[in-house]
Amino acid sequence: MLETSARLLRLLSLLQSKSEWTGTELAERLEVSGRTVRTDIERLRVLGYPIEGLRGSAGGYRLGAGAAMPPLLLDDEEAVVVAIGLRAAAAGSIGGSSGIEETALRALTKLERVLPPRLRRRAAALRAFTVAVRPDSAGPAVDPATLSTLAAACRDHEGVRFDYESHGKAASRREIEPYRLVNWGRRWYLLAYDPGRAGWRTFRVDRMRLRTPNNPRFTPRPLPTDDVAAYVSGGASAAAWRWQADVVVDAPAADIAAKINPAVGTVEPLPDGRRCVLHTGADSVETLAVHLSLLDTDFTVTGPPELVAQLRVLADRYARSTAP
């Protein structure tokens, strides 16, 4: 009986490791006859594993999706990686009373309970000696069901209707074409095309209140950029900046773009090719002035007046610091 149970576990592991197997391949791997393979397949089916038979000259088997999730077999590396991922999710960016942190913690507890000691030690070492930059605990909570609905709509090219509250607390009702979800810290954003406004828009998911059912399917459009993460992070930063400035920089656009994070601003080349315009901002003019000094090249600022005044204050301060 012990030999049979071990063989069933080995068979299940093989079925989970590849999408399709022929009966001959399984028999060779398990070093048994084809008849034994067929018998073991039936035993797994009785246990609830949805194993499909494949037609064809060679025949074969595939582990399908069932109504309920049967137990999985993970190798050592897979088990450690899943434990790390669950630990991150339990501390993570999808949150609030309706979030997945509690679910992730339950799953992690179950997994660590059955891990062999050697793997438990590896997972514990990674947990003990890894330091994460913690997201703001007061950040917005996002309902996992909302994320699932939006992800499915992106996949199936279904329009989405929702009520939305902007950064300035303005309420509106939107009907959009969803394309990508972007996670940034504790915040989730949806990149979508808004036919009513004839343009691409970025929406904070925690400010969305979905209305059902979804709109009909749409024909996908080309994305506005290949780097969706940079596109969304740049737009999200600009929307949240208290102070904004357009700075003419005495350097080619490519050089400046290589120095800044997309969340800091966007760069627009000027016709002469030797200069560019940096569209940037910050929560304070003091921070903005310091960031500009880090460009390590000459630049020209014409506004806002508060930024011009702050740069003059810094210039005088730096001059005094080097006076004999």
DAVENDA-V751422 format. One record per residue. N is the residue number from 1. SS is DSSP state (helix for helix, strand for strand, loop for the rest). OMEGA is omega in whole degrees, -180 to 180 (999 if undefined). D_FIRST is the distance of its C-alpha to the first C-alpha in Angstrom with 2 decimals. Layout:
N:SS:OMEGA:D_FIRST / N:SS:OMEGA:D_FIRST
This chain:
1:loop:180:0.00 / 2:helix:180:3.81 / 3:helix:179:5.40 / 4:helix:180:5.08 / 5:helix:179:6.22 / 6:helix:180:8.65 / 7:helix:178:9.84 / 8:helix:178:10.58 / 9:helix:178:12.50 / 10:helix:178:14.25 / 11:helix:180:15.18 / 12:helix:178:16.53 / 13:helix:178:18.45 / 14:helix:-179:20.02 / 15:helix:180:21.08 / 16:helix:-175:22.70 / 17:helix:-178:24.51 / 18:loop:-174:26.54 / 19:loop:-178:28.15 / 20:loop:176:27.20 / 21:strand:169:24.94 / 22:loop:178:25.28 / 23:helix:180:22.39 / 24:helix:179:23.52 / 25:helix:-180:23.49 / 26:helix:180:19.92 / 27:helix:180:18.82 / 28:helix:-180:20.90 / 29:helix:-177:19.64 / 30:helix:-179:15.94 / 31:loop:177:16.95 / 32:loop:179:15.43 / 33:loop:176:17.43 / 34:helix:179:19.13 / 35:helix:179:17.48 / 36:helix:177:13.96 / 37:helix:-179:15.66 / 38:helix:178:17.19 / 39:helix:-180:14.07 / 40:helix:177:12.51 / 41:helix:179:15.99 / 42:helix:178:16.06 / 43:helix:179:12.91 / 44:helix:177:14.74 / 45:helix:178:17.88 / 46:helix:179:16.58 / 47:loop:175:15.80 / 48:loop:179:19.44 / 49:loop:-176:19.72 / 50:loop:-178:22.88 / 51:strand:-177:22.06 / 52:strand:174:25.14 / 53:strand:-179:25.55 / 54:strand:178:28.53 / 55:loop:180:31.02 / 56:loop:-177:32.80 / 57:loop:-178:32.94 / 58:loop:-175:29.71 / 59:loop:178:27.94 / 60:strand:-176:25.61 / 61:strand:178:23.90 / 62:strand:177:25.10 / 63:strand:-177:23.84 / 64:loop:179:26.57 / 65:loop:-179:27.97 / 66:loop:179:26.88 / 67:loop:178:28.66 / 68:loop:-178:26.66 / 69:loop:178:25.34 / 70:loop:178:21.54 / 71:loop:178:20.13 / 72:loop:173:21.15 / 73:loop:-180:19.78 / 74:loop:173:22.69 / 75:loop:-173:23.26 / 76:helix:-177:25.29 / 77:helix:179:28.68 / 78:helix:-178:27.97 / 79:helix:180:26.81 / 80:helix:-180:29.99 / 81:helix:178:32.23 / 82:helix:178:30.93 / 83:helix:179:31.53 / 84:helix:-180:35.03 / 85:helix:178:35.76 / 86:helix:178:34.75 / 87:helix:178:36.88 / 88:helix:-180:39.80 / 89:helix:-179:39.42 / 90:helix:179:39.37 / 91:loop:-153:42.72 / 92:loop:-165:43.85 / 93:loop:174:46.38 / 94:loop:-164:45.10 / 95:loop:-178:46.11 / 96:loop:-177:47.76 / 97:loop:-180:46.48 / 98:loop:-174:44.94 / 99:loop:-175:43.47 / 100:loop:-177:40.02 / 101:helix:-179:40.30 / 102:helix:178:38.63 / 103:helix:179:35.84 / 104:helix:180:35.32 / 105:helix:177:35.28 / 106:helix:-180:32.60 / 107:helix:179:30.40 / 108:helix:178:31.16 / 109:helix:178:30.29 / 110:helix:-177:26.84 / 111:helix:-178:26.26 / 112:helix:179:27.63 / 113:helix:-176:25.51 / 114:helix:178:22.25 / 115:loop:173:23.82 / 116:loop:-175:22.90 / 117:helix:-177:25.98 / 118:helix:179:27.25 / 119:helix:178:27.46 / 120:helix:178:28.87 / 121:helix:178:31.57 / 122:helix:180:32.42 / 123:helix:180:32.79 / 124:helix:179:34.81 / 125:helix:178:37.07 / 126:helix:-180:37.85 / 127:helix:-175:38.64 / 128:helix:-173:40.82 / 129:loop:175:42.79 / 130:loop:180:43.33 / 131:loop:179:46.46 / 132:loop:171:46.82 / 133:loop:-174:50.13 / 134:loop:174:49.70 / 135:loop:179:50.95 / 136:loop:-177:53.63 / 137:loop:179:52.01 / 138:loop:-179:54.79 / 139:loop:-175:54.01 / 140:loop:177:53.51 / 141:loop:180:50.31 / 142:loop:-180:48.77 / 143:loop:178:46.66 / 144:helix:179:43.37 / 145:helix:177:43.80 / 146:helix:178:47.14 / 147:helix:-180:45.67 / 148:helix:179:42.97 / 149:helix:-180:45.68 / 150:helix:178:47.93 / 151:helix:178:45.24 / 152:helix:178:44.35 / 153:helix:175:48.09 / 154:helix:-178:48.54 / 155:helix:-174:45.72 / 156:helix:-179:46.97 / 157:loop:177:50.67 / 158:strand:176:51.49 / 159:strand:-177:54.62 / 160:strand:175:54.41 / 161:strand:180:56.90 / 162:strand:170:57.31 / 163:strand:-174:59.83 / 164:strand:175:60.57 / 165:strand:-175:62.43 / 166:loop:178:63.96 / 167:loop:179:64.57 / 168:loop:178:67.98 / 169:loop:177:66.58 / 170:loop:-179:67.87 / 171:strand:177:65.85 / 172:strand:175:65.28 / 173:strand:-174:63.14 / 174:strand:170:61.53 / 175:strand:-169:60.07 / 176:strand:173:58.53 / 177:strand:-177:56.29 / 178:strand:-178:53.40 / 179:strand:-177:52.24 / 180:strand:168:50.57 / 181:strand:-179:49.32 / 182:strand:179:50.35 / 183:strand:180:49.13 / 184:strand:-176:51.67 / 185:loop:177:50.99 / 186:loop:-177:50.49 / 187:strand:175:52.26 / 188:strand:-179:51.00 / 189:strand:175:53.39 / 190:strand:172:53.41 / 191:strand:-175:55.34 / 192:strand:173:56.81 / 193:strand:-178:59.73 / 194:strand:-179:62.17 / 195:loop:-179:64.04 / 196:loop:179:66.48 / 197:loop:175:67.60 / 198:loop:179:67.06 / 199:strand:178:65.21 / 200:strand:-179:62.05 / 201:strand:175:61.25 / 202:strand:-177:58.85 / 203:strand:171:57.70 / 204:strand:-175:56.19 / 205:helix:-179:53.08 / 206:helix:178:53.65 / 207:helix:-178:57.06 / 208:strand:172:55.73 / 209:strand:-172:55.24 / 210:strand:174:53.56 / 211:strand:-178:54.94 / 212:loop:-2:52.88 / 213:loop:176:52.39 / 214:loop:174:52.53 / 215:loop:178:55.35 / 216:loop:180:54.95 / 217:strand:-179:53.50 / 218:loop:176:55.79 / 219:loop:-176:56.27 / 220:loop:175:55.21 / 221:loop:172:58.03 / 222:loop:179:57.97 / 223:loop:-178:57.19 / 224:loop:-179:60.29 / 225:loop:175:58.84 / 226:loop:-179:55.94 / 227:loop:-177:55.50 / 228:helix:-179:54.65 / 229:helix:179:53.77 / 230:helix:180:57.21 / 231:helix:-178:58.95 / 232:helix:-178:57.46 / 233:helix:178:57.79 / 234:helix:179:61.41 / 235:helix:-180:62.30 / 236:helix:179:60.60 / 237:helix:-178:62.47 / 238:helix:-179:65.78 / 239:helix:-176:65.39 / 240:helix:-178:64.86 / 241:loop:174:67.64 / 242:loop:-180:70.63 / 243:strand:180:72.82 / 244:strand:-179:72.81 / 245:strand:172:74.89 / 246:strand:-171:75.54 / 247:strand:175:76.35 / 248:strand:-175:77.99 / 249:strand:-179:76.50 / 250:loop:179:78.32 / 251:loop:178:75.34 / 252:loop:-178:73.48 / 253:helix:-178:70.83 / 254:helix:-180:68.06 / 255:helix:-179:68.95 / 256:helix:179:68.87 / 257:helix:-180:65.70 / 258:loop:-177:63.94 / 259:loop:-172:65.06 / 260:loop:172:63.98 / 261:loop:179:60.81 / 262:loop:179:60.81 / 263:loop:-178:60.71 / 264:loop:-179:64.08 / 265:strand:178:65.94 / 266:strand:-174:66.59 / 267:strand:-180:68.93 / 268:strand:-180:71.44 / 269:strand:174:73.40 / 270:loop:-175:77.19 / 271:loop:-178:79.15 / 272:loop:178:80.56 / 273:loop:-178:77.06 / 274:loop:-179:78.04 / 275:loop:179:77.39 / 276:strand:176:74.95 / 277:strand:176:74.59 / 278:strand:175:71.88 / 279:strand:-172:71.02 / 280:strand:-180:69.63 / 281:strand:-180:69.72 / 282:strand:179:68.58 / 283:loop:180:68.72 / 284:loop:178:71.90 / 285:helix:178:74.78 / 286:helix:179:74.29 / 287:helix:-179:70.74 / 288:helix:180:71.89 / 289:helix:179:74.78 / 290:helix:180:72.59 / 291:helix:-180:70.07 / 292:helix:179:72.95 / 293:helix:-180:74.11 / 294:loop:177:70.72 / 295:loop:177:71.40 / 296:loop:175:73.58 / 297:loop:-179:76.13 / 298:loop:178:79.21 / 299:strand:-180:78.89 / 300:strand:180:81.18 / 301:loop:178:80.63 / 302:loop:-180:82.96 / 303:loop:0:81.17 / 304:loop:-177:80.29 / 305:helix:-179:83.27 / 306:helix:178:81.13 / 307:helix:178:79.14 / 308:helix:180:82.39 / 309:helix:-179:83.76 / 310:helix:177:80.63 / 311:helix:176:80.76 / 312:helix:176:84.39 / 313:helix:179:83.48 / 314:helix:-180:80.87 / 315:helix:178:83.32 / 316:helix:-179:85.95 / 317:helix:179:83.43 / 318:helix:179:82.23 / 319:helix:180:85.87 / 320:helix:-177:86.81 / 321:helix:-179:83.87 / 322:loop:-179:85.33 / 323:loop:179:89.02 / 324:loop:999:90.92
